[in-house]
């Protein structure tokens, strides 16, 4: 790999004013810096080992199992409880009270007393409680049609049709994976200094990774029990094609607004990686070959990506067209010129849509693990406590930040109903975020502070008449209602990618843009919006199973293999 360019010759990171628009954030794709891939790389690099000390299931698939991941320093155990769920109780909604399977990730190896304690609580989810020995709590439901079909096929001695499997892509989908103190589990601070937890959401990703193996094993067990001597083992290629589904709704969207420093760190790492690659003076033959191979696999992924939602159907059509144009461009002009990645990136910005631009941004990073993978350890928020307001900051500086970071919001007429049509609030029943119509529902008194653009515009008005040299603390003594906005602008002053630079309460808001942005950092693929407020995805599709990991593990599993007939 070519040497990293010096800072004086580096292509700068993209302007936050360009990156932090919802339409672009909602076009992000998984990359080397996605949390699933960070985890599987570490597993391979450190030669983690895995075991299944407990698998006690009856013929109906009811019972419990324990799956252990052994790191160089400690063991994590997924404790899974399988249930016989009546069809009328199966729901992906957060208000559900029963699931096909429920899980917790245990810190260590549970003994029999731990299992009994967990058996009394984990299947209840929100109605139960766990302890500091547990790091996450989750649940999942079967994709019933595919589950029954695959059990029937294997029990009857035949392999399921790969096309039938690919049409769904998963046997179970999670409806929640809770960590960081939820339901009594350990806070992130308790594990943040562990190397395997340095990157964000590694515990949650490990839970889903082990869940995928459990799901495969449970389905195979039920087929074996049903078919007896006639039953066959699932083709490893078909098993590899399947991931874990996930249904994600509005509850995830406010996360990006409520964790500005963490969000900044995700975007900043990605933008720094893009900058480093764009700054390279040349690309080697091996690097070009890998890029072209993965581009072809991305084209295949886009062809297989299906959705029934009008917005996504349109985006997919544009993405497929644009990836074809990108392939043609690379074929015609190659990547042998000076600063090849910067040149192709600039061409894409002037020629292609946002989806293909951001797909290219991810693809460009792939040949350069040695150059960009270190950024994974910069993506967490090491100072998770709320930022203390700098009361000594002069009003002039506050105004300057407002103009720079919130200039877009100062041009919006916030008195127009269309620009403030929505309001974020929290459901009393489930304590989950919701988005309501401000002028149609009596929700304004319960509004959450999730409209930083409007709040910034109101702060500008409130600062009118205050002298530039005045300390902001003096202003806040008179106007304490603006404390949260002053805190946000001081965060943006040091974390330029912390703020979404778009209206988050307008009538044209598409919350799915926020959902896709966050889920792309998880490493999700095959986004399938079911409305503008919730989306289905696939996690760990094509990923290795524990027995497939090793020092020479496949780091590009998120792209479908061209020579394989399945996903």
TAVEN-V851101 format. One record per pair of residues at least 4 apart in sequence whose ideal C-beta (glycine too) atoms are under 6 Angstrom apart, sorted by the first residue. I is the first residue (numbers start at 1). J is the second residue. D is the distance in whole Angstrom. If there is no record, write none. Layout:
((I/J/D) (I/J/D))
This chain:
((1/370/6) (2/280/5) (2/282/6) (4/371/6) (5/9/5) (5/10/5) (5/279/4) (10/279/4) (11/275/5) (11/278/4) (11/279/5) (11/342/5) (13/271/4) (13/275/5) (14/18/5) (14/19/5) (14/271/6) (16/20/5) (16/496/5) (16/497/5) (20/500/6) (20/501/4) (21/501/6) (21/502/6) (22/26/6) (22/502/4) (22/513/4) (23/354/6) (24/354/5) (25/513/6) (25/517/4) (26/513/3) (26/516/5) (27/354/4) (27/355/4) (27/358/5) (28/358/5) (28/517/5) (28/520/4) (29/358/6) (29/359/5) (29/362/5) (29/520/6) (30/34/4) (30/520/6) (30/523/5) (30/525/6) (30/558/5) (31/362/4) (31/365/6) (32/365/5) (33/269/6) (33/270/6) (33/376/6) (34/521/6) (34/523/3) (35/201/5) (35/205/5) (35/522/5) (35/523/6) (36/205/5) (36/523/3) (37/523/6) (38/199/5) (38/376/5) (39/202/6) (39/205/5) (41/45/6) (41/555/6) (42/46/6) (43/48/4) (43/549/5) (44/549/5) (44/553/3) (46/72/6) (48/69/6) (48/71/6) (49/70/5) (50/69/6) (50/546/4) (51/68/5) (52/67/5) (53/66/5) (54/65/6) (54/66/4) (55/65/5) (56/63/5) (56/64/6) (57/61/6) (57/63/4) (57/221/5) (58/62/5) (58/63/6) (59/225/4) (60/84/5) (61/82/5) (61/218/6) (61/222/5) (62/82/6) (62/84/5) (63/82/6) (64/81/5) (65/80/5) (65/214/6) (66/77/5) (66/79/6) (67/78/4) (67/210/5) (67/214/6) (68/75/5) (68/77/5) (69/76/5) (70/75/5) (71/196/6) (75/108/6) (75/109/5) (76/105/6) (77/106/4) (77/109/5) (77/110/6) (78/103/6) (78/105/6) (78/210/4) (79/104/5) (79/106/5) (79/110/6) (79/118/5) (80/101/6) (80/103/5) (80/214/5) (81/102/5) (81/122/6) (81/123/5) (82/101/5) (85/89/6) (85/90/6) (85/98/6) (85/100/5) (89/98/5) (90/141/5) (91/96/4) (92/175/5) (92/247/4) (94/430/6) (94/432/6) (95/430/6) (99/139/4) (99/141/6) (100/141/5) (100/142/5) (101/140/5) (102/122/5) (102/123/5) (102/139/5) (103/138/5) (104/118/6) (104/122/5) (104/130/6) (104/134/5) (104/137/5) (105/135/5) (105/136/4) (105/207/5) (106/110/5) (106/134/6) (107/133/5) (107/135/5) (110/114/4) (110/115/6) (118/122/5) (121/128/3) (121/129/6) (121/130/6) (124/128/3) (125/139/6) (129/183/6) (129/184/5) (130/134/4) (130/137/6) (130/183/6) (130/184/5) (130/185/5) (132/186/5) (134/185/5) (135/185/6) (135/186/5) (135/203/5) (136/179/4) (136/203/5) (136/204/6) (136/207/5) (137/178/5) (137/183/5) (138/174/6) (138/177/4) (138/207/6) (139/175/6) (139/176/6) (140/172/4) (140/174/5) (142/147/4) (142/172/5) (143/147/6) (143/168/5) (143/171/6) (146/168/5) (147/171/6) (150/160/5) (150/219/6) (151/155/6) (151/222/5) (151/223/5) (153/158/5) (153/160/4) (154/223/4) (154/231/6) (154/232/6) (155/223/5) (155/226/4) (155/227/3) (155/231/5) (157/230/4) (157/232/5) (159/235/5) (160/164/6) (160/165/6) (162/238/6) (162/565/5) (162/566/5) (165/238/6) (166/566/6) (166/567/5) (169/538/5) (169/541/6) (170/242/6) (170/243/5) (170/244/6) (170/245/4) (170/538/6) (171/215/5) (171/219/6) (172/215/5) (173/245/3) (173/246/6) (173/247/6) (174/246/5) (175/247/6) (177/204/5) (177/207/6) (178/182/4) (179/203/5) (179/204/5) (180/188/5) (181/185/6) (181/187/4) (186/190/4) (188/192/6) (191/197/5) (196/202/6) (197/202/5) (198/377/5) (199/376/5) (199/379/6) (200/379/5) (200/380/5) (201/205/6) (208/244/5) (208/539/5) (209/540/6) (211/244/6) (212/244/5) (212/540/5) (213/545/6) (213/546/6) (216/239/5) (220/234/6) (223/227/6) (223/231/5) (224/231/5) (227/231/3) (234/238/6) (234/239/5) (237/566/6) (238/566/6) (241/566/4) (241/567/4) (243/538/4) (243/539/5) (243/540/5) (243/541/3) (244/539/5) (244/540/6) (245/538/6) (246/537/5) (246/539/6) (247/536/5) (248/252/5) (248/515/6) (248/535/6) (249/534/4) (250/433/5) (250/435/6) (250/511/6) (250/533/5) (251/432/5) (251/433/5) (252/515/6) (252/518/6) (253/511/5) (253/514/4) (253/515/6) (254/258/5) (254/433/5) (254/450/5) (255/259/6) (256/263/5) (256/514/6) (257/450/5) (259/263/6) (260/491/5) (260/498/4) (261/381/5) (261/495/5) (262/381/4) (264/268/6) (264/495/4) (264/497/4) (264/498/4) (265/379/5) (266/379/5) (266/521/5) (267/497/4) (268/497/5) (269/375/4) (269/378/5) (269/379/5) (272/375/6) (273/365/5) (273/372/4) (273/375/6) (274/361/5) (276/371/5) (277/341/5) (277/364/5) (277/365/6) (277/368/6) (278/341/5) (278/342/4) (278/345/6) (280/341/6) (283/287/5) (283/288/5) (283/335/5) (283/340/5) (287/367/4) (288/335/5) (290/367/5) (291/367/6) (294/363/6) (294/366/5) (294/559/6) (295/363/6) (297/559/4) (297/560/6) (299/323/5) (300/560/5) (301/560/5) (302/319/5) (302/320/5) (302/323/6) (305/316/6) (305/526/6) (307/312/4) (307/313/6) (307/528/5) (309/529/4) (312/529/5) (315/355/6) (318/353/5) (319/355/4) (319/356/6) (322/352/4) (322/353/5) (322/356/3) (323/356/6) (335/340/4) (337/343/6) (339/343/6) (341/364/5) (347/351/6) (348/352/5) (348/357/5) (348/360/5) (352/356/4) (352/357/5) (365/372/5) (368/372/5) (369/373/5) (387/487/6) (387/491/6) (389/486/6) (389/487/5) (390/490/6) (391/471/6) (391/473/3) (392/471/5) (393/397/5) (393/472/5) (394/469/6) (395/466/5) (395/468/5) (395/470/5) (396/468/4) (398/472/6) (401/405/6) (401/489/5) (401/493/5) (402/406/5) (402/456/6) (402/460/6) (403/407/6) (405/492/5) (406/456/4) (408/501/6) (409/453/3) (409/456/5) (409/457/5) (410/457/6) (412/419/5) (414/419/6) (414/420/6) (414/454/5) (414/457/6) (417/421/6) (417/439/6) (418/507/5) (419/506/5) (420/505/5) (421/438/6) (421/507/4) (422/435/6) (422/505/4) (422/509/6) (423/436/5) (423/438/4) (423/443/5) (423/444/6) (423/447/4) (424/435/6) (424/448/4) (424/450/4) (425/434/6) (425/443/5) (425/446/4) (425/447/6) (425/448/6) (426/431/6) (427/432/5) (427/434/5) (436/441/5) (436/443/4) (437/441/5) (438/444/6) (449/484/5) (450/504/6) (451/455/6) (451/504/6) (451/505/4) (452/488/6) (453/503/6) (455/485/5) (459/482/5) (459/485/5) (462/479/5) (462/482/6) (466/470/5) (466/475/6) (470/474/5) (472/486/6) (475/479/6) (476/480/6) (476/483/6) (482/486/6) (491/495/5) (491/498/5) (492/498/5) (492/499/5) (510/532/5) (511/533/5) (512/516/6) (512/529/5) (512/532/5) (512/535/6) (515/519/6) (515/535/5) (516/527/5) (519/524/4) (519/537/6) (524/537/4) (524/539/6) (525/538/6) (526/538/5) (527/535/6) (527/537/6) (528/536/5) (529/535/5) (530/534/5) (541/567/6) (542/557/5) (543/557/5) (544/548/3) (544/549/5) (544/553/6) (549/553/5) (560/567/6))
